[in-house]
Every structure is written in structure tokens, then in C-alpha cells.
Amino acid sequence: MRHSLPHALTALTALPLTLGLASVAQADAETLDFGVPAWPGITVKTEIAQQLLEPLGYATRRHDVGLQVVYQGLASGDIDVFLGGWLPAQREMFAPLEADGTIVSLANNVDGAQMTLAVPVYLQDAGIRSFADLDEHRERFDGKIHGFGAGSAASEILQAAIDDDVWGLGDWQLVDTSTVGMLSAARDAISREEAIVWVGWTPHWMNLELPMRYLDDPRDLFGANNGESDVLTVMRGDYAEAHANLVTLFSQITFRAEEQSWMIREYGLEERDIEAVAEQWIGDNAERVEAMLVGVTDRDGNPAWPAVREAFSL
């Protein structure tokens, strides 16, 4: 069982930034500030990191903000760490900041990530296996591709493909709602065995819950190898220079795609308490946690693993 300190050192307050970065400015030099878009997987991974940092004496704060605000915060110095640098989808935001040293990438924290278009398995069985097959069946799909939010990197990729008439998509429509709205539409269509195509990705609970397949895309609109992706741990460059111990830790925090899919299902779909989901993963993966802490110390310079092992009774 995890120790009973009520996050005295780990400020878990989620700060919605309705006025841009104004609230992020509340951050202070002694607190490690995480940027967290409203994505269950990133949220749970951040919670795991916060729970591991607490017994090491680090204060942390989570900022629940949009993706663009996360990158703005990294650039302004108001956000220190981001566990969701999904590339290549975010490359336009990521690359300039990496090039000038504003941010550094410490690790690909998910093994096996992918993003591209998905269809129900019965459509693949019917011969719809590639982006190239979509326009031939336009009427069946009502000429619609379902996305999870205007302004997302995925939506920008698809809108550009529509504008350029790639794969004959010039007369198609991108229907952007939200992740919940998009997957509700997928569930409804699947329940009636109707045609639907949506933006799919792994890790996510959809891969565990929906009978789905990813479409092949020889033109790699979503990136090389049919949308194969890295999910990068991103840290501010000057923060990394000043915190070598945390660089070591965050370079070693990694997960398998199926693990993060489980996290997303438990927190995002089953709506379990986020602290409980993170605690369960830590409790079930003592050897993995120990490996993440190799060479890491607490703020007093003592080895990290004994402190974490005691705190969580591992």
C-alpha cells in the first residue's frame, strides 16, 4: 500500500488555463511543472511519475491544458516536462523548439505507438484495407472521416490530404468532434455493422474494446511505416541542464503500448480514480519501477529505489 502522505510534496492540482498561460505563471522554481493535454494515457503516465517523485522529495504540479499551450509553456519556461510528444504528428510544433535547444527529447516512452485511419474489422474483411480503397466506397461512408478535434495534428494532416485530393479524398468531409464523440460514433456504427472510418491510434483503449483494423497507407500521410510513432518525453533544455538527476529518471520511464492502453481503459473508459490506477501499475510492476530508478537519487543524494520501495511497500 502506498504511504499515506496526502501529496504534501506533490501538488497535484490541475490548473485549467482558460486564459492561455496566465495561470501557468503561478509555477515556481522549486516545483516540477507537467503539461498534460486531456489525454488519459498521458494523464496516467504523469500521475505515475508524480507518485514516484513524491518520496524522493520533489514537488510537482500538473497543468491540464491544450497541446498548443503545452508547447507555449515549454517555450516560455512555465512548463518543464511533457510526456506526450507524439511524432511525427506534432513535428511542426516540436521541431523548431528542439532545433534551438528550447526543448530536448529524453526518451521514446511508448514502444509500439501508431496513428492512422481505422475501420471496423468487417470492412477490412470486405476488402477495404487501404486508404486507396476508401474513395471507391465513398457512398457507403457518406464521404465522411471522423476525427477527434479541430486543430489536432491528425486533423491538420487529413485536411491537407482533402485539400490536395490525396487518395481521391478531395470531396470528402472531415467530421471533427472529440475523442469521446468520435469513438461513440464508431461504437454506434459497429453495433449496426455500418461503414465508418476514423482516426485510430495505439496506445488507447479502443484497441482493446473495438473490433478494428488500421488501414494501409503507402504514402505514409501519418508518417513512415504507416503512422508508426514515437511518444517522446520532452523537457525544457535549460531545465535538463540544471537537473541531471531528473534527466536520468525521465530517460528511463518507458511503457509498452498495451500497458498504456490498459491505463487509458482503466482511467478514461472505466473512470477509475487516477491515483488508484497509477498505484496499481506501480504495485504490479516493482521490477520495472526499480529499473526506472537505476542511477536516480532523492533530493538528498540517497539512492531512489529504497525510498520508493518503502513508500509503496514493493
C-alpha positions in Angstrom: 0.0 0.0 0.0 1.3 3.4 -0.8 2.2 5.7 2.1 -0.5 8.0 3.5 1.2 11.4 2.9 -1.6 13.3 1.2 0.5 14.7 -1.6 2.2 17.1 0.8 5.2 17.4 -1.5 3.4 16.6 -4.7 0.9 19.3 -5.7 -1.5 17.5 -8.0 -3.7 20.5 -8.6 -4.9 20.5 -12.2 -4.9 24.1 -13.4 -7.2 24.7 -16.4 -5.8 27.6 -18.4 -8.8 29.2 -19.7 -6.8 32.4 -20.2 -3.9 30.9 -22.0 -0.7 30.8 -20.0 -1.7 33.2 -17.3 -2.2 30.5 -14.7 0.9 28.6 -15.6 2.9 31.6 -14.4 2.0 30.5 -10.9 4.7 27.9 -11.3 7.8 28.3 -9.1 11.4 27.2 -9.5 11.1 24.5 -6.8 8.2 22.8 -8.5 8.4 20.5 -11.5 5.6 21.5 -13.8 4.0 18.9 -16.1 2.0 19.9 -19.2 -0.9 17.5 -19.7 -3.5 17.7 -22.5 -6.8 16.0 -21.9 -5.5 12.5 -23.0 -6.0 9.7 -20.5 -2.7 7.9 -21.3 -0.5 11.0 -20.8 -2.5 11.8 -17.7 -1.9 8.4 -16.1 1.8 8.3 -17.0 2.2 11.8 -15.5 0.4 10.6 -12.3 2.8 7.6 -12.1 5.8 10.0 -12.5 4.4 12.3 -9.8 3.8 9.4 -7.4 7.4 8.2 -7.9 8.8 11.7 -7.4 6.9 12.3 -4.1 9.0 10.0 -1.9 12.1 11.4 -3.5 11.3 14.9 -2.1 10.2 16.6 -5.4 7.2 18.9 -5.6 5.3 18.6 -8.8 2.3 20.3 -10.4 0.1 19.2 -13.2 -1.3 21.7 -15.7 -4.3 20.4 -17.7 -4.1 22.4 -20.9 -4.4 22.1 -24.6 -1.5 20.8 -26.7 -0.6 24.2 -28.2 -0.5 25.7 -24.7 1.8 22.9 -23.6 4.3 23.9 -26.2 3.9 27.6 -25.4 4.6 26.7 -21.8 7.7 24.8 -22.7 8.9 27.8 -24.7 8.1 30.3 -22.0 9.6 28.3 -19.2 6.3 27.7 -17.4 6.2 24.0 -18.2 9.1 21.7 -17.5 8.1 18.2 -18.7 5.7 16.8 -21.2 5.2 13.0 -21.6 3.2 13.2 -24.9 5.5 14.5 -27.7 3.8 12.4 -30.4 5.9 12.4 -33.5 5.7 12.8 -36.4 2.1 14.2 -35.8 3.4 17.1 -33.6 6.6 17.8 -35.6 5.6 21.3 -36.7 5.3 22.4 -33.0 8.2 20.2 -31.8 11.0 20.7 -34.4 11.6 24.5 -34.1 11.9 24.2 -30.3 14.2 21.3 -30.5 16.3 22.9 -33.1 17.1 26.0 -31.0 17.6 24.0 -27.8 14.5 25.2 -26.1 13.4 21.5 -25.5 15.2 18.2 -25.5 13.9 14.7 -26.1 14.8 12.3 -23.3 13.1 9.0 -24.4 10.5 7.4 -26.5 8.3 6.4 -23.6 5.9 4.1 -25.5 7.1 1.1 -27.5 4.7 0.3 -30.4 2.8 3.5 -30.9 0.9 4.2 -34.2 -1.6 6.6 -35.6 -3.5 6.3 -38.8 -7.0 5.7 -40.1 -9.0 2.8 -38.8 -12.1 0.8 -39.8 -14.2 -1.9 -38.3 -12.8 -5.4 -38.9 -15.8 -6.4 -41.0 -14.9 -3.7 -43.5 -11.4 -5.0 -43.8 -12.8 -8.5 -44.3 -14.9 -6.9 -47.1 -11.8 -5.7 -48.9 -11.3 -2.1 -47.5 -7.7 -2.5 -46.5 -6.0 0.7 -47.6 -6.5 4.4 -48.0 -6.7 3.7 -51.7 -9.9 1.7 -51.2 -11.8 4.5 -49.4 -13.0 6.6 -52.4 -14.3 3.6 -54.2 -16.7 3.1 -51.3 -17.4 6.8 -50.7 -21.2 6.5 -50.7 -21.0 3.7 -48.1 -19.0 6.0 -45.8 -21.2 9.0 -46.7 -17.9 10.7 -47.7 -17.0 11.3 -44.0 -13.9 10.7 -42.0 -14.3 11.1 -38.2 -11.6 13.0 -36.3 -11.2 13.8 -32.6 -10.8 17.6 -32.6 -10.3 20.6 -34.8 -6.7 21.8 -34.6 -5.2 18.5 -33.7 -2.2 17.3 -35.7 -4.2 14.4 -37.1 -6.9 16.8 -38.3 -4.4 19.0 -40.0 -2.9 16.0 -41.8 -6.3 14.9 -43.0 -7.5 18.3 -44.0 -4.3 18.8 -46.1 -5.0 15.5 -47.8 -8.5 16.6 -48.6 -7.4 19.9 -49.9 -4.8 18.2 -52.1 -7.2 15.4 -53.2 -4.8 12.7 -51.9 -6.2 9.2 -52.4 -9.3 10.9 -54.1 -10.4 12.4 -50.8 -11.0 15.9 -52.3 -14.8 15.7 -52.0 -14.7 14.0 -48.5 -15.6 15.8 -45.3 -13.6 15.7 -42.0 -16.1 15.4 -39.1 -14.2 16.7 -36.0 -15.8 16.3 -32.6 -13.8 15.0 -29.7 -12.2 11.6 -28.8 -15.4 10.7 -26.9 -17.6 11.8 -29.8 -15.6 10.1 -32.4 -15.4 6.8 -30.6 -19.1 7.0 -29.8 -19.8 7.3 -33.5 -17.5 4.3 -34.1 -19.3 2.2 -31.5 -22.7 3.1 -32.9 -21.7 2.3 -36.4 -20.1 -1.0 -35.3 -23.3 -2.0 -33.4 -25.2 -1.8 -36.7 -22.3 -3.1 -38.9 -22.3 0.2 -40.8 -19.3 1.7 -42.6 -17.2 4.2 -40.7 -13.6 5.4 -40.8 -11.9 7.3 -38.0 -8.5 8.4 -36.7 -7.2 5.5 -34.7 -4.1 5.1 -32.6 -2.3 2.9 -30.2 -1.9 3.0 -27.2 -5.6 3.5 -26.5 -8.5 1.5 -25.1 -10.1 1.4 -28.5 -7.6 -1.3 -29.4 -8.9 -3.5 -26.6 -12.6 -2.7 -26.9 -13.4 -2.3 -30.6 -13.1 -4.8 -33.4 -10.9 -2.6 -35.6 -8.1 -2.7 -38.1 -5.7 0.0 -39.3 -5.7 0.9 -43.0 -2.5 0.6 -45.0 -1.2 3.9 -46.4 1.7 3.5 -48.9 2.0 7.3 -49.0 2.5 7.5 -45.2 0.4 10.5 -44.6 0.7 10.0 -40.9 4.4 9.2 -41.0 6.7 6.5 -42.1 5.8 2.8 -41.7 2.1 3.6 -41.8 1.9 6.0 -39.0 4.5 4.4 -36.7 5.0 6.9 -34.0 7.3 7.9 -31.1 5.8 9.3 -27.9 8.6 11.4 -26.6 9.4 12.6 -23.1 10.1 16.3 -23.6 11.9 18.5 -21.2 12.9 22.2 -21.3 16.6 22.4 -22.4 17.7 24.7 -19.5 15.7 22.6 -17.0 17.5 19.5 -18.2 20.9 21.2 -17.8 20.1 22.1 -14.2 18.5 18.8 -13.2 20.7 15.9 -14.3 19.1 13.5 -11.7 15.6 14.1 -13.3 17.1 13.6 -16.8 18.2 10.2 -15.7 14.8 9.3 -14.3 12.8 10.5 -17.2 15.2 8.9 -19.7 14.2 5.6 -18.1 10.4 5.9 -17.7 9.0 3.8 -20.6 5.9 1.7 -21.2 4.7 -0.8 -23.7 1.8 0.2 -25.9 -0.5 -2.4 -24.4 0.3 -1.1 -20.9 -0.7 2.4 -21.8 -3.8 1.0 -23.5 -4.7 -0.6 -20.1 -4.1 2.7 -18.3 -6.3 4.5 -20.8 -9.1 1.9 -20.4 -9.0 1.9 -16.6 -9.0 5.7 -16.3 -10.6 7.0 -19.4 -13.2 4.3 -20.0 -13.8 2.7 -16.7 -13.4 6.0 -14.9 -11.4 4.7 -12.1 -9.6 7.1 -9.8 -6.4 8.2 -11.4 -4.3 7.8 -8.2 -5.6 4.2 -7.8 -4.7 3.3 -11.5 -1.2 4.7 -11.1 -0.7 3.0 -7.7 -1.9 -0.4 -9.2 0.6 -0.1 -12.1 3.4 0.7 -9.7 2.4 -2.1 -7.3 2.2 -4.6 -10.1 5.5 -3.7 -11.7 8.1 -3.4 -8.9 10.9 -4.7 -11.1 10.1 -2.2 -13.8 10.0 0.6 -11.3 13.3 -0.4 -9.9 14.8 -0.4 -13.4 13.4 3.1 -13.9 15.2 4.3 -10.8 18.7 3.0 -11.6 21.2 5.8 -11.0 18.5 8.1 -9.6 18.6 9.7 -6.2 16.3 11.5 -3.9 16.9 15.2 -3.4 19.4 14.5 -0.6 21.5 12.3 -2.8 20.4 8.9 -1.4 19.5 6.1 -3.8 15.9 6.4 -5.0 14.8 2.8 -5.1 14.8 2.2 -1.3 12.7 5.3 -0.7 10.2 4.3 -3.4 10.2 0.6 -2.3 9.3 1.6 1.3 6.7 4.2 0.2 4.8 1.7 -1.9 5.6 -1.4 0.1 7.1 -3.0 -3.0 
